[in-house]
Amino acid sequence: MKPKQLILLLIILVLLGGLILLKTVHRSRSIEKEVETKLNLVTDPAKVQKVEFSKDEKNKIELVRQGGDWRIPGLWNAKADSAKVNHLFDFLSSADGELRANNADVLADFNALDKDCFSLVLMDGSKELLHLFLSAKLPEHGGTFMRLKGSNSIYLLTENLFNLMGFFGDPKTIEIKADSWADLSFFSIDASKIKLFIAKQFDQGKEKEILHLERKAEEANSGKEERWLLVGEPVPFGVGLEKVYRFFEQLKSAYASKLMDPGGNYGFDTLDAEMDVTLLDNSQKAFKVKHVKEKDSEHYLIQTDDKSIFFIPQNIYHLFQAGPIDFLTATPISEKVSDWLSLRVKTSSGALHFIPETAADGKIVWKIEGKEGVTDQVKILDYLNHFEQFSIDHFSKESDQKNVPKDMGSVWFEIEFKSKELVRIEMSSEANPQGFHAALRQGFPHVFYISKSVYDFLNQPPAAALEEKKPSPAQL
């Protein structure tokens, strides 16, 4: 081939390559533009008063806004999961769509004909705010094919709308059930709004109060830390604020398995348990519990003030059995060493009595009764701080409280606070099979257990903790 012919051929190839590149770039930009198409399906969710999702007239769900709640008329007008409704609105408000077709001739290829589609309608009264047709044909890599009513434009949404609405599996075979939208949380109360909480249990009609928690009333803007009290039987330790809030959060995050027909007869005239809640505005809410034993199962039913009936499994019922010890702090030592009047320690090898005195320079100096020579304040305060940080491992089960070890009190310590409160902790020298030592606070029946390391420190010869550690000859 002649050089001129080669040059001409090369020019033709370059031109063709350029045209192909230009077309590819143009197509890429066109696709990018389509992917980023903002659909603006919902512009004002507050206007939506009804949501309809259906396959046909017999297979559909309706959600209706009633006051501040969403309700399900086809499910005993039960409360709908507002978080799920809002999630749907959020997605539709911000959804991007990739245009996949814009021709009536290909609607059948996408299973996007009216008769083949699911319908999602948002309404304000009788006015349609949005009407989507959702194809039952799922995209290979996820998402949903959809089009607007009256349009032939088919868009690919990034999220599977069927899953978002609680329906899983092949859309061609799914059954639309209203309970997929039901709010199954039976205790939707914020802990910050609770003033009083009472739990009761019933035995053959006899009522027994097992828990009475009350928020301590404080003067407005006093700056004092929030406190809760256990009313009834005296308890050895104070109430832990974090334990109160954790309990209420567990109740709030507990979900029933399903809703029951509120018109059924479940025997709530004889209860097994009840929770009564008083809010800060003095309004009250009651939660009634019925234990149901059947041939192959055992479960509980909860009836709320609006007569909703929730079916809950056994593993949630333990929340209704919470007692006072579940809310106690891990220590009765509520004041710092600087607020102590004295500390007495009795171990298996001796006893000591620590007393604070005011020195000539106004500083507080801790003395040991009968041991005038021991004045190392660093060592004494280090020793006292271990008592300030005293912490138990766990409380005993109720059945264990009757089996107090015979040597209980062979080791003890006693702190007197400036507030005149006296805390005396008595311990057993015998460890249980798990390695814990039983202990009691004097004046209270509740047995608790401390770890071996805590016991060993408390039972060490007091003088040993205060002695100067002299180096051995090998260390010199």
C-alpha positions in Angstrom: 0.0 0.0 0.0 1.3 3.4 -1.0 2.3 6.0 1.7 -0.5 8.4 0.6 -3.1 5.6 1.0 -1.8 4.8 4.5 -2.0 8.4 5.6 -5.5 8.7 4.2 -6.5 5.5 6.0 -5.1 6.8 9.3 -7.0 10.0 8.9 -10.2 8.1 8.4 -9.5 5.9 11.5 -8.8 9.0 13.7 -12.0 10.7 12.5 -14.0 7.6 13.3 -12.4 7.2 16.7 -13.1 10.8 17.5 -16.8 10.4 16.5 -17.1 7.3 18.7 -15.4 9.1 21.6 -17.7 12.1 21.2 -20.7 9.9 21.1 -19.6 8.0 24.2 -18.9 11.2 26.2 -22.3 12.6 25.1 -24.1 9.4 26.1 -22.2 9.3 29.5 -23.3 12.9 30.3 -26.8 12.1 29.2 -27.0 9.1 31.5 -25.4 11.0 34.4 -28.1 13.7 33.9 -30.8 11.0 34.0 -29.4 9.4 37.2 -29.5 12.7 39.0 -33.1 13.6 38.0 -34.9 15.0 41.0 -38.5 13.6 41.0 -40.1 15.8 43.7 -42.8 13.3 44.3 -43.9 14.8 47.6 -43.4 18.5 48.3 -45.4 18.9 51.5 -46.0 15.7 53.6 -48.1 17.7 56.1 -50.8 17.9 53.5 -51.1 14.1 53.2 -54.2 12.9 55.0 -54.5 9.4 53.6 -52.1 6.7 52.2 -53.4 3.9 50.0 -51.3 1.0 48.9 -53.0 -1.7 46.8 -52.8 -4.5 44.2 -56.6 -4.5 43.7 -59.7 -3.6 45.6 -59.5 -6.7 47.8 -55.8 -6.5 48.4 -55.0 -3.0 49.9 -54.1 -1.0 52.9 -55.3 2.4 54.0 -53.6 4.7 56.5 -55.5 7.7 57.7 -54.2 10.7 59.7 -56.3 11.2 62.8 -55.2 14.1 65.0 -51.5 13.6 65.6 -51.5 9.9 64.8 -51.8 7.7 61.8 -54.4 5.0 62.1 -55.3 1.8 60.2 -59.1 1.6 59.6 -58.8 -2.0 58.3 -57.1 -3.2 61.5 -59.5 -2.1 64.3 -58.3 1.5 63.7 -55.0 0.6 65.3 -52.2 3.1 65.6 -49.8 2.9 62.6 -46.0 3.1 63.0 -45.5 6.9 62.4 -41.7 6.4 62.0 -42.4 4.1 59.0 -44.9 6.6 57.5 -42.4 9.4 57.9 -39.6 7.3 56.4 -41.8 6.7 53.3 -42.5 10.5 53.0 -38.8 11.3 53.4 -37.9 9.0 50.7 -40.5 10.2 48.3 -39.6 13.8 49.0 -35.9 13.3 48.2 -36.1 10.5 45.6 -33.9 10.6 42.5 -35.0 8.5 39.5 -33.1 7.1 36.5 -35.2 7.3 33.4 -35.3 3.8 31.8 -38.1 4.2 29.2 -40.5 6.8 27.8 -42.7 4.9 25.4 -46.1 3.2 25.9 -44.9 0.4 23.6 -42.4 -0.9 26.3 -44.7 -0.6 29.4 -45.5 -4.3 29.2 -41.8 -5.2 29.1 -41.4 -3.6 32.5 -44.7 -5.1 33.9 -45.7 -1.4 34.2 -49.2 -1.5 32.7 -51.9 -0.2 35.0 -53.4 -3.7 35.5 -50.1 -5.3 36.4 -48.9 -2.7 38.9 -49.2 -2.0 42.5 -50.7 1.4 43.3 -49.4 3.9 45.9 -51.7 6.9 46.4 -51.3 9.9 48.7 -54.4 12.0 49.2 -55.6 15.2 50.8 -59.3 14.6 51.3 -60.6 13.5 47.9 -57.7 15.2 46.1 -54.8 13.0 44.8 -51.5 14.5 45.7 -49.5 11.6 44.2 -50.4 8.4 42.3 -47.6 6.0 41.6 -47.7 2.7 39.7 -45.0 0.3 41.0 -43.9 -2.6 38.8 -43.9 -6.1 40.3 -40.8 -6.7 38.2 -37.8 -6.0 40.5 -34.6 -4.6 38.9 -31.7 -7.0 38.8 -29.5 -4.9 41.1 -32.2 -3.6 43.5 -34.6 -0.7 43.5 -38.1 -0.3 42.1 -39.4 0.5 38.6 -42.2 3.1 38.9 -44.2 5.6 36.8 -46.6 8.4 37.6 -50.3 7.9 36.7 -50.9 9.2 33.2 -47.3 9.1 32.2 -45.3 6.6 30.1 -42.0 7.5 31.7 -40.5 4.6 33.7 -38.0 5.5 36.4 -35.7 3.3 38.4 -35.8 4.3 42.1 -32.8 3.4 44.2 -34.8 1.8 47.0 -37.1 -1.2 47.1 -40.3 0.5 47.9 -42.0 -2.8 48.7 -39.4 -3.5 51.5 -39.6 0.0 52.7 -43.3 -0.5 53.3 -42.8 -3.8 55.1 -43.4 -6.3 52.3 -40.6 -8.7 51.4 -40.1 -11.4 48.8 -41.4 -11.5 45.2 -44.0 -8.7 44.8 -45.9 -11.0 42.4 -46.7 -13.3 45.3 -46.7 -11.1 48.4 -49.8 -10.7 50.5 -50.6 -7.1 51.6 -51.2 -7.2 55.3 -52.3 -4.2 57.3 -50.4 -5.3 60.4 -47.1 -4.7 58.5 -47.8 -1.0 59.3 -49.0 -1.4 62.9 -47.2 0.3 65.7 -46.3 -2.7 68.0 -44.7 -0.6 70.7 -47.1 -0.7 73.7 -45.2 1.8 75.9 -44.5 5.0 74.0 -43.8 7.3 76.9 -40.7 9.4 77.3 -39.0 8.8 80.7 -38.6 12.6 81.1 -42.4 13.0 81.3 -43.0 10.3 84.0 -43.7 11.4 87.6 -44.8 8.1 89.2 -44.5 4.4 88.2 -46.2 1.6 90.0 -46.1 -2.1 89.2 -48.5 -4.7 90.6 -48.9 -8.4 90.5 -52.0 -10.4 91.3 -52.4 -13.8 92.9 -55.9 -15.3 92.9 -57.3 -11.8 92.8 -55.1 -10.4 95.6 -53.1 -7.3 94.6 -49.4 -6.9 95.6 -47.4 -3.8 94.8 -43.9 -4.9 93.8 -42.5 -1.6 92.6 -43.2 2.1 93.4 -40.9 4.6 91.8 -41.5 8.3 92.3 -39.6 11.3 90.9 -38.5 13.5 93.8 -40.3 16.9 93.7 -37.8 19.7 93.6 -38.2 23.4 93.6 -38.3 24.9 90.1 -34.9 26.1 88.9 -33.3 24.9 92.1 -30.3 23.5 90.1 -30.5 20.2 92.1 -29.9 16.9 90.3 -33.0 14.9 89.4 -33.7 12.2 92.0 -36.0 9.2 92.1 -37.2 7.5 95.3 -38.4 3.9 96.0 -41.6 4.1 98.1 -42.4 1.3 100.5 -39.9 -1.1 102.0 -36.7 0.6 103.0 -33.7 -0.3 100.7 -30.0 -0.3 101.7 -28.8 1.8 98.8 -30.0 4.9 96.8 -31.7 4.8 93.4 -29.5 5.0 90.3 -30.8 7.6 87.9 -29.2 5.8 84.9 -31.0 2.5 86.0 -34.4 4.2 86.1 -33.9 5.7 82.6 -32.5 2.4 81.2 -35.6 0.6 82.5 -38.1 3.1 80.9 -36.1 2.9 77.7 -36.3 -0.9 77.7 -40.1 -0.6 78.0 -40.3 1.9 75.2 -38.1 -0.2 72.9 -40.0 -3.4 73.6 -42.3 -4.6 70.7 -45.2 -6.9 70.7 -45.4 -9.8 68.3 -48.8 -8.7 66.9 -52.0 -7.0 67.6 -55.2 -8.8 68.7 -58.9 -8.0 68.1 -59.8 -5.6 70.8 -63.4 -6.9 70.7 -62.3 -10.4 71.8 -62.8 -11.8 75.3 -59.4 -12.4 76.9 -60.3 -12.4 80.6 -58.9 -9.0 81.6 -61.5 -9.0 84.4 -58.9 -11.1 86.4 -55.4 -9.7 85.9 -51.9 -11.2 86.4 -50.0 -7.9 86.4 -50.5 -4.1 85.9 -48.4 -1.1 85.4 -49.7 2.4 86.3 -48.0 5.5 85.1 -48.6 9.1 86.2 -47.2 11.8 84.0 -45.9 15.3 85.0 -49.2 16.8 83.9 -51.0 14.3 86.2 -52.5 12.4 83.4 -52.5 8.6 83.9 -51.9 5.5 81.8 -52.6 1.9 82.7 -51.2 -1.3 81.2 -53.1 -4.5 82.1 -51.5 -7.9 81.7 -53.0 -11.3 81.3 -51.0 -14.5 81.3 -52.3 -17.0 78.7 -51.3 -20.7 78.8 -52.1 -22.8 75.8 -51.3 -26.4 74.8 -48.2 -25.6 72.9 -47.4 -22.0 73.9 -47.3 -19.5 76.7 -47.6 -15.8 76.2 -49.0 -12.6 77.6 -51.5 -10.0 76.5 -51.3 -6.3 77.3 -54.3 -4.0 77.2 -53.7 -0.3 77.0 -56.0 2.7 77.8 -57.2 2.9 74.2 -58.3 -0.8 74.4 -55.5 -2.0 72.1 -54.5 -5.6 72.8 -50.8 -6.5 72.3 -49.5 -10.1 72.1 -46.1 -10.3 73.8 -43.7 -13.3 74.2 -42.4 -14.5 77.5 -39.0 -12.8 77.1 -40.6 -9.3 77.4 -42.6 -10.1 80.5 -39.5 -9.9 82.8 -39.9 -6.1 82.5 -43.2 -6.4 84.5 -41.4 -8.3 87.2 -38.8 -5.6 88.0 -38.3 -5.0 91.7 -36.6 -2.4 93.9 -33.2 -4.0 93.8 -33.1 -3.6 90.0 -32.8 0.2 90.5 -30.3 0.5 93.3 -26.8 1.9 92.9 -23.8 -0.3 93.5 -22.8 1.5 96.7 -24.4 3.1 99.8 -21.5 5.5 100.1 -23.1 8.7 98.9 -20.7 11.3 100.4 -17.0 12.0 99.9 -14.3 11.5 102.6 -14.3 15.2 103.3 -17.9 14.8 104.5 -17.2 12.0 107.0 -17.1 12.3 110.8 -15.4 8.9 111.3 -14.5 5.5 109.9 -14.4 2.3 112.0 -12.9 -0.8 110.5 -13.1 -4.4 112.0 -11.2 -7.1 110.3 -10.4 -10.7 111.3 -7.0 -9.4 112.7 -7.8 -6.1 114.4 -9.7 -2.9 114.4 -9.0 0.8 113.7 -11.0 4.1 114.3 -10.2 7.0 112.0 -11.2 10.6 113.1 -10.7 13.9 111.3 -9.3 16.8 113.3 -8.7 20.4 112.4 -5.0 21.3 112.6 -3.6 24.7 113.7 -3.3 25.9 110.1 -7.0 25.1 109.5 -6.4 21.9 107.5 -8.2 18.7 108.1 -5.9 15.9 109.4 -7.0 12.3 109.9 -5.9 10.6 113.1 -6.1 7.0 114.1 -7.4 6.5 117.6 -4.7 5.0 119.9 -2.0 5.3 117.2 -0.5 8.7 117.6 2.6 7.9 115.6 0.8 7.2 112.3 0.4 10.6 110.6 1.2 9.9 106.9 -1.9 11.7 105.4 -1.1 10.4 101.9 -1.4 6.8 103.1 -4.4 7.4 105.3 -6.3 9.2 102.6 -5.5 6.5 100.1 -6.8 3.9 102.5 -10.0 5.9 103.2 -10.6 6.5 99.5 -10.9 2.7 99.0 -13.9 2.8 101.3 -15.4 5.8 99.5 -15.2 3.8 96.3 -16.7 0.6 97.8 -18.9 -1.2 95.3 -20.9 -4.4 95.3 -21.0 -7.0 92.6 -24.7 -8.0 92.7 -27.7 -8.4 94.9 -28.9 -11.8 95.9 -32.0 -13.5 94.7 -34.9 -13.2 97.1 -34.6 -16.9 98.0 -31.0 -16.4 99.1 -31.9 -13.7 101.7 -33.1 -16.4 104.1 -29.7 -18.1 104.0 -27.5 -15.5 105.6 -24.1 -17.0 106.6 -23.6 -17.6 110.3 -20.4 -15.6 110.5 -22.1 -12.5 108.9 -20.5 -9.5 110.6 -17.2 -11.1 111.4 -15.7 -8.3 109.2 -17.3 -4.9 109.0 -16.8 -1.2 108.5 -18.8 1.8 109.6 -18.9 5.3 108.3 -20.6 8.2 110.0 -21.4 11.2 107.7 -21.7 14.9 108.7 -25.3 14.5 107.8 -25.5 12.1 110.8 -26.3 9.2 108.5 -24.6 6.0 109.5 -23.6 3.2 107.1 -22.4 -0.1 108.5 -21.5 -2.9 106.1 -21.2 -6.4 107.6 -19.5 -9.2 105.6 -19.0 -12.9 105.8 -15.5 -14.4 105.7 -16.9 -17.4 103.8 -16.9 -17.2 100.0 -19.7 -18.9 98.0 -18.9 -21.4 95.3 -18.6 -18.6 92.8 -16.0 -16.8 94.9 -18.2 -13.9 96.2 -18.6 -12.9 99.9 -22.1 -12.2 101.2 -22.7 -8.9 102.9 -25.5 -6.8 104.5 -26.0 -3.2 105.4 -27.0 -3.1 109.0 -30.7 -2.4 109.5 -31.7 -3.9 106.1 -32.5 -7.5 105.1 -31.2 -7.4 101.5 -28.2 -9.6 101.0 -25.6 -8.6 98.4 -22.3 -9.9 97.3 -18.8 -8.4 96.9 -15.9 -9.7 94.9 -12.9 -11.5 96.4 -10.6 -8.5 95.6 -12.9 -6.1 97.4 -13.2 -8.4 100.4 -9.4 -9.0 100.6 -8.7 -5.3 100.7 -11.4 -4.6 103.4 -10.1 -7.6 105.5 -6.4 -6.8 105.3 -4.7 -5.9 108.6 -5.5 -2.2 108.8 -2.0 -1.3 110.0 -0.5 -3.1 107.0 -2.1 -0.7 104.6 -0.6 2.2 106.5 2.9 0.9 107.2 6.0 2.3 105.5 7.1 -0.2 102.9 10.8 -0.7 103.6 13.0 -2.1 100.7 14.4 -5.6 101.1 18.2 -6.0 101.3 18.1 -7.3 97.7 16.5 -4.0 96.6 19.1 -1.8 98.3 
